[in-house]
Amino acid sequence: MSSRNDTISGEAIKEYLDWLGQIGSDAEGGVSRLLYSKEWIEAQESLKKLFEDEGLNVQFDEVGNLFGRLEGTTYPDETILTGSHVDTVTNGGLYDGQYGIIAGFLALRYLKEKYGAPLRNLEVVSMAEEEGSRFPYSFWGSKNITGQAKTEDVQGIKDFEGTSFDDAIHQAGFDYKQHPEHVRTDLKSFVEIHVEQGNVLEKEDIPVGIVQHIVGQRRYTITVNGEANHAGTTPMGYRADAMNAASRMICAINDMAIAEGDPLVATVGSIFLEPNTVNVVPGKATFTIDIRHTEKDALTNFTTDVEAKLQEIAEQIGVAVDIDLWMDADPVPMNQHIVDVMQKQCDENGAHYKLMHSGAGHDSQVIAPVIPTAMLFVPSHKGISHNPKEYTSPDHLAEGVQALISTLYELGYTE
């Protein structure tokens, strides 16, 4: 495929993002478009009309994933899927999720206008939900596409206002799948383009990232139980100070992570003390740990060492520690064939790119174990995400769409 200097401008992409971002725009200057809300419904219906106006074959599935298909001529039973999620966090930005939908739509439109019908179906999806912002459940859209969603997991849950998932899905005009384990047999590849949500590409001045792995994650809640006592009358040697133990644990985790080196990251993001007052030795400290790595064995070995270190410190200080591992997600490799296609197309078109991993979770990690999957990244200014200050320059938006067009052309138009 020849170089495409006549492809879509970044300004045109930004106009579409602004258009979609107006649906759910909030008083704080961001976008709040939660699953099955009126803003979510309006966004999906607006995208449906956009897809239909372009002549795509459009349909919703039972749960509200929206698909727009450019029909293939030679292999009608094979579909190349692209897209991302339409929901946002509360007071989110213009780029997370919806860039992948708009980029997929514009790529299909461009390919149709320039090359006509593909050999295989090309399809853009606006997935119902990824963020977990309204209900305590995430990846509802992609889990339904891949047969991993279980109705019983959501039927009892409620949002912060007390609305049940069951009421929300029905009020929005959708329903649970009759056969939730069903996976479409025509889906041969999934390609997701997304803003990086980190600052690696911006720091290295590289416009396109080709993702090789999505990191595995282990998340913990650590509870340190000591003994609350008077701050003035309890000698230092007689204390079972939960905060003292927790602080040593946190420093140890940080030191261990630095010693381990990239790509491992470890974060203590929350800590709470009881009774949390100035003149009482803390009797209880609760904190969280988030640990990520691209390799499962490295992640497992490191977290095993962390758990042992926490126990060791607890014994030294004379407190008890409870270690609750409540999230254990394996790293997910991207499909090497699609990664090779992306590299080849970027090389042929002179695109500057970086092979990298994703430190954040995406729909692709849910889809990849079921359907061959790969991801493209474009830079995020200062790595800001889930925030109205999200920003990717129009030039980088355009370079990402160009890489997506090249990839979809190779997968959809060639033998």
C-alpha positions as CSV (number, residue, x, y, z in Angstrom):
1,M,0.0,0.0,0.0
2,S,1.5,3.3,-1.0
3,S,2.1,6.2,1.3
4,R,-1.1,8.2,2.1
5,N,-0.3,11.9,2.3
6,D,-4.0,12.5,1.3
7,T,-5.4,10.8,4.4
8,I,-7.6,12.3,7.2
9,S,-6.4,15.5,8.8
10,G,-6.0,15.8,12.6
11,E,-8.3,18.8,12.6
12,A,-11.1,16.7,11.1
13,I,-10.6,14.0,13.7
14,K,-10.7,16.6,16.5
15,E,-14.0,17.9,15.1
16,Y,-15.5,14.5,15.4
17,L,-14.2,14.1,18.9
18,D,-15.6,17.5,19.9
19,W,-18.9,16.4,18.4
20,L,-19.1,13.2,20.3
21,G,-17.7,14.8,23.5
22,Q,-20.6,17.3,23.6
23,I,-22.8,14.3,24.4
24,G,-22.4,14.0,28.2
25,S,-20.5,17.2,28.6
26,D,-20.6,18.3,32.3
27,A,-20.4,21.5,34.3
28,E,-16.8,20.9,35.2
29,G,-15.6,20.9,31.6
30,G,-15.3,17.2,31.1
31,V,-17.4,14.3,29.8
32,S,-19.6,12.1,32.0
33,R,-21.2,9.3,30.0
34,L,-21.9,6.4,32.2
35,L,-23.3,3.0,31.1
36,Y,-27.0,3.1,30.2
37,S,-27.4,6.7,31.2
38,K,-29.4,9.1,29.0
39,E,-26.1,10.5,27.8
40,W,-24.8,7.1,26.9
41,I,-28.0,6.3,25.0
42,E,-27.8,9.6,23.1
43,A,-24.1,8.9,22.2
44,Q,-24.9,5.4,20.9
45,E,-27.9,6.6,18.9
46,S,-25.9,9.4,17.4
47,L,-23.1,7.1,16.4
48,K,-25.7,4.7,14.9
49,K,-26.9,7.5,12.7
50,L,-23.3,8.5,11.8
51,F,-22.6,4.9,10.7
52,E,-25.8,4.5,8.8
53,D,-25.3,7.8,6.9
54,E,-22.0,6.4,5.7
55,G,-23.7,3.3,4.4
56,L,-22.5,0.9,6.9
57,N,-24.6,-2.1,8.0
58,V,-25.5,-1.1,11.5
59,Q,-26.8,-3.1,14.5
60,F,-26.8,-3.3,18.3
61,D,-26.3,-6.5,20.1
62,E,-28.5,-7.4,23.0
63,V,-26.5,-5.5,25.7
64,G,-25.9,-2.3,23.6
65,N,-22.6,-2.8,21.8
66,L,-23.0,-0.9,18.5
67,F,-21.5,-2.3,15.3
68,G,-21.1,-0.7,11.9
69,R,-20.0,-3.0,9.1
70,L,-18.4,-2.4,5.7
71,E,-19.3,-5.6,3.9
72,G,-16.6,-7.8,2.4
73,T,-16.8,-9.3,-1.1
74,T,-14.7,-12.5,-1.1
75,Y,-14.7,-13.7,2.6
76,P,-18.1,-12.7,4.0
77,D,-17.6,-15.0,6.9
78,E,-14.5,-13.2,8.1
79,T,-14.6,-9.9,10.0
80,I,-11.8,-7.6,11.1
81,L,-13.1,-5.6,14.1
82,T,-11.8,-2.2,15.3
83,G,-13.1,0.3,17.8
84,S,-13.2,1.0,21.6
85,H,-15.6,1.9,24.4
86,V,-18.1,4.8,24.4
87,D,-18.5,5.1,28.2
88,T,-16.3,7.5,30.3
89,V,-15.3,8.0,33.8
90,T,-17.1,10.7,35.7
91,N,-15.7,14.0,34.5
92,G,-13.5,12.4,31.9
93,G,-11.8,13.7,28.8
94,L,-12.4,13.7,25.0
95,Y,-9.9,11.0,24.0
96,D,-10.1,7.9,26.3
97,G,-12.2,5.3,24.4
98,Q,-14.0,7.6,22.0
99,Y,-10.8,8.2,19.9
100,G,-10.8,4.5,19.1
101,I,-14.4,4.6,17.9
102,I,-13.9,7.8,15.8
103,A,-10.6,6.6,14.4
104,G,-12.2,3.3,13.4
105,F,-15.1,4.9,11.7
106,L,-12.9,7.4,9.8
107,A,-10.6,4.6,8.7
108,L,-13.5,2.5,7.3
109,R,-14.8,5.6,5.5
110,Y,-11.4,6.4,4.0
111,L,-10.8,2.8,2.9
112,K,-14.2,2.5,1.3
113,E,-13.8,5.8,-0.6
114,K,-10.3,5.0,-1.8
115,Y,-10.4,1.2,-2.4
116,G,-14.1,0.2,-2.5
117,A,-15.3,-2.9,-0.7
118,P,-12.8,-5.0,1.2
119,L,-12.2,-8.8,0.7
120,R,-13.2,-9.3,4.4
121,N,-15.8,-7.4,6.4
122,L,-14.4,-4.4,8.2
123,E,-16.4,-3.5,11.3
124,V,-16.2,-0.6,13.8
125,V,-17.6,-1.2,17.3
126,S,-18.7,1.3,20.0
127,M,-18.5,-0.9,23.0
128,A,-21.0,-0.4,25.8
129,E,-18.8,-0.2,28.8
130,E,-15.2,-0.6,29.9
131,E,-14.6,1.8,32.8
132,G,-16.6,0.4,35.7
133,S,-17.6,3.9,36.6
134,R,-21.3,3.5,37.3
135,F,-21.5,-0.1,38.5
136,P,-18.8,-2.2,40.3
137,Y,-18.2,-4.2,37.1
138,S,-15.9,-3.4,34.2
139,F,-15.5,-4.6,30.6
140,W,-19.2,-5.3,30.2
141,G,-19.0,-4.6,26.5
142,S,-16.0,-6.7,25.6
143,K,-16.9,-9.5,27.9
144,N,-20.2,-9.9,26.1
145,I,-18.4,-9.9,22.8
146,T,-16.1,-12.7,23.9
147,G,-18.6,-14.8,25.9
148,Q,-17.0,-14.0,29.3
149,A,-19.9,-12.0,30.8
150,K,-22.1,-13.7,33.3
151,T,-25.6,-12.4,33.9
152,E,-25.5,-13.5,37.6
153,D,-22.5,-11.3,38.2
154,V,-24.4,-8.1,37.5
155,Q,-28.0,-8.7,38.4
156,G,-27.5,-7.9,42.1
157,I,-25.3,-4.8,41.8
158,K,-26.4,-1.2,42.1
159,D,-24.9,2.2,41.3
160,F,-24.2,4.9,43.9
161,E,-27.8,6.2,43.6
162,G,-29.3,2.8,44.2
163,T,-30.3,2.0,40.7
164,S,-29.9,-1.7,39.9
165,F,-28.0,-2.9,36.9
166,D,-31.1,-4.9,36.0
167,D,-33.3,-1.7,35.9
168,A,-30.7,0.3,34.1
169,I,-30.2,-2.1,31.2
170,H,-33.9,-2.5,30.7
171,Q,-34.7,1.2,30.9
172,A,-32.1,1.8,28.2
173,G,-33.9,-0.6,26.0
174,F,-31.5,-3.5,26.1
175,D,-31.4,-6.9,27.8
176,Y,-29.0,-9.7,28.8
177,K,-27.9,-12.1,26.2
178,Q,-29.9,-15.3,26.0
179,H,-26.7,-17.2,25.3
180,P,-23.9,-15.2,27.0
181,E,-21.3,-17.8,26.3
182,H,-21.7,-17.3,22.5
183,V,-18.8,-15.9,20.6
184,R,-19.2,-14.8,16.9
185,T,-17.3,-17.2,14.7
186,D,-16.6,-14.6,12.0
187,L,-14.3,-12.4,14.1
188,K,-10.8,-13.0,12.9
189,S,-8.9,-10.0,14.3
190,F,-9.5,-7.0,16.7
191,V,-7.4,-3.9,16.4
192,E,-7.8,-1.2,19.0
193,I,-6.3,2.3,18.8
194,H,-6.1,4.3,22.0
195,V,-4.4,7.2,23.6
196,E,-1.5,6.0,25.7
197,Q,-2.7,7.3,29.1
198,G,1.0,7.6,30.0
199,N,3.8,9.9,28.9
200,V,6.4,7.5,27.3
201,L,5.6,8.4,23.7
202,E,5.5,12.1,24.4
203,K,8.8,12.0,26.4
204,E,10.5,10.1,23.6
205,D,8.8,12.2,20.8
206,I,7.4,9.2,19.1
207,P,3.9,9.5,17.4
208,V,2.9,5.9,17.3
209,G,3.2,3.0,19.8
210,I,2.7,-0.6,18.8
211,V,1.7,-2.6,21.9
212,Q,3.2,-6.0,22.5
213,H,1.9,-6.7,25.9
214,I,-0.7,-5.4,28.3
215,V,0.6,-5.7,31.8
216,G,-0.6,-8.1,34.4
217,Q,-1.8,-6.6,37.7
218,R,-2.0,-7.7,41.3
219,R,-3.9,-5.5,43.7
220,Y,-3.9,-5.9,47.5
221,T,-5.6,-4.5,50.5
222,I,-3.2,-4.7,53.5
223,T,-4.5,-4.3,57.0
224,V,-2.0,-3.8,59.8
225,N,-3.5,-4.4,63.3
226,G,-1.6,-3.0,66.3
227,E,-2.9,-1.4,69.5
228,A,-4.2,2.1,69.9
229,N,-2.7,3.8,72.9
230,H,-2.0,7.2,74.5
231,A,0.6,9.2,72.6
232,G,2.1,10.7,75.7
233,T,2.1,7.9,78.2
234,T,3.1,4.9,76.0
235,P,6.9,4.5,75.8
236,M,8.3,3.9,72.3
237,G,9.5,0.4,73.2
238,Y,6.1,-0.6,74.4
239,R,4.1,0.4,71.3
240,A,2.4,-1.8,68.7
241,D,2.2,1.1,66.3
242,A,0.3,0.2,63.1
243,M,1.5,3.3,61.3
244,N,5.1,2.7,62.1
245,A,4.8,-0.8,60.6
246,A,2.8,0.3,57.6
247,S,5.2,3.1,56.8
248,R,8.2,0.7,56.9
249,M,6.2,-1.7,54.6
250,I,5.5,1.0,52.1
251,C,9.1,2.1,52.0
252,A,10.2,-1.5,51.6
253,I,7.8,-2.0,48.7
254,N,9.1,1.1,46.9
255,D,12.7,0.1,47.5
256,M,12.1,-3.4,46.1
257,A,10.3,-2.1,43.0
258,I,13.2,0.3,42.3
259,A,15.7,-2.5,42.7
260,E,13.6,-4.7,40.4
261,G,13.5,-2.1,37.6
262,D,11.4,-1.6,34.5
263,P,8.9,-2.7,33.5
264,L,7.7,-3.5,37.0
265,V,5.8,-0.8,38.8
266,A,4.4,-0.8,42.3
267,T,2.1,1.8,43.8
268,V,0.6,2.4,47.3
269,G,-2.3,4.6,46.3
270,S,-4.4,4.7,49.5
271,I,-3.8,4.6,53.2
272,F,-6.2,5.0,56.1
273,L,-5.4,5.1,59.8
274,E,-7.5,4.4,62.9
275,P,-8.3,6.3,65.0
276,N,-6.4,8.8,62.9
277,T,-6.0,11.5,65.5
278,V,-2.9,13.5,66.6
279,N,-2.5,12.2,70.2
280,V,-3.2,8.5,69.8
281,V,-0.8,5.8,68.6
282,P,-2.4,4.3,65.5
283,G,-4.0,0.9,66.3
284,K,-4.9,0.1,62.7
285,A,-3.5,1.0,59.2
286,T,-5.1,-0.1,56.0
287,F,-3.4,0.5,52.6
288,T,-3.6,-0.7,49.0
289,I,-0.9,-2.0,46.7
290,D,-1.0,-2.1,42.9
291,I,1.8,-4.1,41.2
292,R,2.2,-4.5,37.5
293,H,4.5,-6.4,35.1
294,T,4.5,-7.6,31.6
295,E,5.7,-11.2,32.5
296,K,3.6,-13.4,34.7
297,D,6.5,-15.2,36.4
298,A,8.2,-11.9,37.3
299,L,4.9,-10.6,38.7
300,T,4.3,-13.7,40.7
301,N,7.9,-13.8,42.1
302,F,7.9,-10.2,43.0
303,T,4.6,-10.2,44.8
304,T,5.6,-13.4,46.7
305,D,8.7,-11.5,47.9
306,V,6.6,-8.5,48.9
307,E,4.2,-10.6,50.9
308,A,7.1,-12.2,52.8
309,K,8.6,-8.8,53.5
310,L,5.3,-7.5,54.9
311,Q,5.2,-10.5,57.3
312,E,8.8,-9.9,58.3
313,I,8.2,-6.3,59.2
314,A,5.0,-7.1,61.1
315,E,6.9,-9.5,63.2
316,Q,9.7,-7.0,63.9
317,I,7.3,-4.3,65.0
318,G,5.0,-6.7,66.9
319,V,1.8,-6.2,64.9
320,A,-0.4,-8.5,62.9
321,V,-0.8,-8.1,59.1
322,D,-3.7,-9.3,56.9
323,I,-2.8,-9.6,53.2
324,D,-5.9,-9.6,50.9
325,L,-5.0,-10.3,47.2
326,W,-8.3,-9.2,45.5
327,M,-7.2,-8.7,41.9
328,D,-4.9,-11.1,40.0
329,A,-4.9,-10.5,36.3
330,D,-2.3,-12.2,34.1
331,P,-0.3,-10.2,31.5
332,V,-1.8,-10.4,28.0
333,P,0.4,-10.7,24.9
334,M,-0.8,-9.1,21.7
335,N,-1.1,-11.3,18.6
336,Q,2.4,-11.4,17.0
337,H,1.0,-11.6,13.4
338,I,-1.0,-8.4,13.8
339,V,2.0,-6.7,15.5
340,D,4.2,-7.7,12.6
341,V,1.6,-6.3,10.2
342,M,1.6,-3.0,12.1
343,Q,5.4,-2.9,12.1
344,K,5.6,-3.6,8.4
345,Q,3.1,-1.0,7.5
346,C,4.7,1.6,9.6
347,D,8.1,0.8,8.1
348,E,6.8,1.0,4.5
349,N,5.1,4.3,5.2
350,G,7.9,5.9,7.1
351,A,6.0,6.2,10.4
352,H,8.1,6.7,13.5
353,Y,7.0,4.1,16.1
354,K,7.9,2.4,19.3
355,L,7.3,-1.2,20.3
356,M,6.0,-1.0,23.9
357,H,3.7,-2.4,26.6
358,S,0.6,-1.0,28.0
359,G,0.6,-0.2,31.7
360,A,-3.1,0.4,31.7
361,G,-6.0,-2.1,31.2
362,H,-8.0,-2.0,28.0
363,D,-10.8,-3.9,26.2
364,S,-8.0,-5.6,24.2
365,Q,-6.8,-7.6,27.2
366,V,-10.3,-9.1,27.5
367,I,-10.6,-9.8,23.8
368,A,-7.0,-11.1,23.1
369,P,-7.4,-14.5,24.7
370,V,-10.4,-15.2,22.5
371,I,-9.8,-13.2,19.2
372,P,-6.3,-12.3,17.7
373,T,-5.8,-8.8,19.0
374,A,-3.3,-5.9,18.9
375,M,-3.2,-2.3,19.9
376,L,-1.9,1.0,18.6
377,F,-1.1,4.0,20.9
378,V,-0.8,7.7,20.2
379,P,0.8,10.1,22.7
380,S,-1.0,11.6,25.7
381,H,0.1,15.1,26.8
382,K,1.8,14.7,30.2
383,G,0.3,11.3,30.5
384,I,-3.0,12.9,31.7
385,S,-6.0,10.6,31.5
386,H,-9.5,10.3,33.1
387,N,-9.5,14.1,33.3
388,P,-10.9,17.0,31.2
389,K,-7.2,18.0,30.5
390,E,-6.7,14.9,28.4
391,Y,-5.0,16.0,25.2
392,T,-3.4,14.5,22.1
393,S,-2.3,16.9,19.3
394,P,-4.2,16.8,16.0
395,D,-1.0,15.7,14.2
396,H,-0.6,12.7,16.5
397,L,-4.3,11.8,16.1
398,A,-3.8,11.8,12.4
399,E,-0.7,9.7,12.5
400,G,-2.5,7.1,14.6
401,V,-5.4,6.9,12.2
402,Q,-2.9,6.5,9.3
403,A,-1.3,3.5,11.1
404,L,-4.8,2.1,11.7
405,I,-5.8,2.5,8.1
406,S,-2.6,0.7,6.9
407,T,-3.2,-2.1,9.3
408,L,-6.9,-2.5,8.4
409,Y,-6.0,-2.4,4.7
410,E,-3.5,-5.2,5.1
411,L,-5.9,-7.3,7.1
412,G,-9.0,-6.6,5.2
413,Y,-8.0,-6.0,1.5
414,T,-5.2,-8.5,0.9
415,E,-5.2,-12.2,0.5
